[in-house]
């Protein structure tokens, strides 16, 4: 399959999915002619359908089509065995002596009540032109056939295009009518949202509450008024480029005096009392003792050994 045609088929199935809710696996109704033609052209029928529809499929065949395969001339036992593996769609025509034509059988399966709706979302794969022309009158029926060993999906029929455009216009009108309603679930108004600049988050204001709305019991029954623009003052300098002020050391002029309760609390935190460590609490009149120097043993030993040598 060429890339351009494959892209068209993928877009076509996306439109069927958005408008008529087609989902994988796609239910594909096969008739006897397309099964015989696929065998004559030595084609992989299931693989070709999956490549054409761009998704998984569920092949289905009616009871009348199975009877057509049994009565084919020449007889095709391989195709009969292959068709037995497909899901059997009961058309309730097995009680008849002769099977119905593909047109009558498939029409009764796709649109049993003749309401011009494809209720079960079938994809019809048929070689019969009369079947395809009848299915074009039903909106939302993708059609597939084989032309010279190439599988082709027909573009949207006129009835399908009209149904799609009608639904799009209905959605557009619904959006216009519901705009401005307080309970609308469509696109929200811009003034219904406020931005918290301190946290960078977006918050929704409830009707009747907040600063941007008037209470419902006052004024014109909850009319909303727009917020005014925030006034911006002069910008401050960059704190990284400003020189930091140096703090004055403790004890100099202009510094804060030391509070004794703070020191006592620090001592209590460390587990010491003022009696055990009196030097930590302010200046006193007692003389300061000089620090005692420690004598090393190695120096003392050398002196003793020198004194002995002198004595000798």
N, C-alpha and C positions, 0 to 999 in steps of 0.2 A: 504494500500500500504506500502510495506517495505521501510525502510529508504534508503537502498542502491539503489534500483530501482528508488525511487523518485529522488535521487540525480542525477542519470544518465539521467533521463528525463529532469530535469532542465538544466543540461549542454547541452543536445541535443537541447533544444529550444533556449538556448543562442547562439549556433552555427548557428541555422537557422536565428536568428535575426541579427547576425553580417554579415553573408554571403549573405542572401537573403532578408534582411530587413523585417522580420516578426514582427508585432506589435500587441499589444492588442487593441481591442478584436479580437481573432483569428477567422477567418471565417471557420467553420467546415461544410463540405458537408456530409450529412447523407444519407444512402440508407435505403430501407425498411427493409432489413434483420437485421441490427443492432438495429433498433427500436423494432422489434419483439423479438429479442433475449434478449434485456435489460428487456423487460416486462416479458419474460419467466423466467429469473433469478432474477426477482424482484429487479432490480438495478435502482439507480438514474442515468439516462443517462447523464443529464447535469452536475450534481455534479461530476460524475466520469471523464468526459472530462475536467472539470476545474482543478481537482486534477492532472490529467495526464499531461496536458499541462502547468500547473503552471501559470494560468492567466485566465482572463475573456474570454468568448467565445461568438460567435454569431452563433447559430445553423441555418443551411440552408438546405433546401430540394428542390429537383427538381420536376417538374410537373410529370415526368415519375415515380418517386418514390412514389408520392402521389397516382397515379393510381395503382401502385403495392400494396399499402396498402388497397385500396378499393377492390382489387381483391384477397386479402389474404384469405386462407382457413385454419382454421376457421376464420370467420370475427372478426376483432379487433376494435370495436368502440372506446374504450378508447385510443388506440394508434393513431387512426385517429384524435380524438379531440386534442390530445397532439401535433401531427404533424402540425395541423392547426395553432398553436401558433408560429411555427418557421417561419423564413423569407423564402418566396417563391422565388426560383431561377428559372427564366424563361429560359427554354432550347429550347423553340419554337417547341416542339414536340407534343403539345396538338392537333394540327390539324390532326395528324395521327390516323388511326382507332385503332391500337394497340400500346401500349407504347413500346419504345425501351428498350433494356436490360440495366442493371446498368452499364455495361462496356461501351457501346456506348454512353449512356447519359452523364455519368460523364467525359468521355474522351472529348466529345464535349464541356463541360463546362470548364474543367480545361485548355485544350489546343485546342481551336477551330481552330487555323490555322496550327496545327501540326508542330509547330516550336520548340518543346521540351523545352518550357518555361512555368512556372507557373506564369503568368502575375499578376493575382489577389491574389496570395499567399493563396491558399486554403489548408486546412488540410482535408484529405479524411479519413472518418471513415466508413469502409465497412467490411462486413463479407465474401464477395466474394473474393476468392483467385485469380481469373483471373483479377479482378479489381486491386488488390494490385500489382500483377506482372506487369500489364501494367503501373501503376503509378510509379513503380520503374525506368522505362526507362526515366522518365521526371525528370530533376534535380530540387531539392528544393520542394519536395512534402512530408510532414510528413504523415505517415500512422498509423492509430489506428484501433484496432479490439478487440473483446471480446473473451477470452478463458476461459471457465469454470467459469464464473462469475467474472473474473479478466480482467480489461482493460489493454491492452498492447500497447505500442508504439514501432514500429519497429525501429531498428538503421538505420543510414544513408545508403542509397543504394550506389552501386558503381558509378552510374552516378552522384549522388549528391556529393560524396567524390571527384570525379575527378574535378567537377566544383569548389568546394571549394579550392582544392589545386592549381588549375589553377589561381584563383583569388589571392591567397596568393602570388604565384610566380610573378604575374603581379605587385602587390604592392611592392614587394621586388625590382624588376627591376626598377620600377619608382623611388624608393628612391635612387638607385645607379646612375641613369641617372641625376636626378635633383640635386645631391650633387655637390656643388661648383658653381651652377648658381647664379648670383646676384639676380634674382627675384624669387628664390625658396621659397615656403611656407612651406617646411618641416623643419626638425630639423636644428637649427641655428648652425653656427660654434662657437667654443669656443673663438677664438680671435676676433669675432665680438662684444663681450660684454666686458665692462669695469666696474670695481667696484670702486665706490667712497668711499674711506676708511674713509674720514672725516665724512660722514653722514651714512655710512653703507648701501648705496643704490646701486642698479645695474642699469646701464644706457647703452643704446644701441648706438653705434657709427654709424653715417650715412656714407655710402660710399662716399669717396672723401672729407670728412671733418674730423676734429679732428687731434690729434697728432699721432695716431697709423696707419694712412693711408697717402699715398702720393697722392697729387691732381691728378685728372684724366688727366690733360693736361701736366703732367710732368712725365718723366721716362717711365716705361713700362705700361702705361695706367691703373693706379689705382691699382697697386699691393700693397697688404697689408704687412706690416712688423710687426713682433711681438714686443711687449713692452719688454724692459729690466727689470730685476728684481730690485726691489727697495732696495737700500742700507740702511742698518739700522745701526745707530751709537750706542755709549754707552748709556745704560739706565740711566735715571735720578732717584734720590732717591724718595721714596714715600713721597709726600707732607704732608701726615698726620703724618709721623714719624719725620719730620724735625722741629726743634725748631724755632718758629717765632721770628724775630728781634723786640725788643722793640723800640718804637718811643720816641725821647727826648721831654720832656715837653717844652712848649712855654716860652721863656724868658731866658733859659739857653744858655750856650755857644754852638755854633754849630747849634742852631736852627734858623729857618728862621725868619727874622724880620716881624713885623706886618705892613701891608700896610694900610694906612689911607683910601684910596678909597674903600677898601673892607669893612671897618667898616661903612663908610658912606652909602655904598650900603645896608648893613644889616639894618642900622637904617631906611633908606628909605623904606625897605621892611616891617618893623614893624610899620611904620607910625610915628616915632619919629625923631626930628631934633637935631642937635648938640647943638643948643641954649637951647632947653628944657632940655636936659640931658647932661651937659658939663662934668660930671664926667666919662662918658663912653668913652671919647676921650682922651686917654693918660694922663700923670701926669701934674698938674698945680701948680703954686706958691701960690694959695689961701689956707688959713688954713682950716683944716678939722674940722667941727663942731662935738662935741660929740653927740652920739645918745641919744635922749630924752627917759627917762624911763616913762612908764605909771603907774599912781597910781590906785590901785584897790579900788573900792567903799567900799568893805567889810572891808578892813583894815582901811580906814578913819573913818568909822562909829564906829568901836571898839575904836579908839583913842578918839573920841569925847565923847563917853559914859564913858570912863575912866576918862577924864578930869572933867566931871560933878560930878562924884562920889568923886573925890579928893576935889573939891570945896565944897561939902556938908560936 
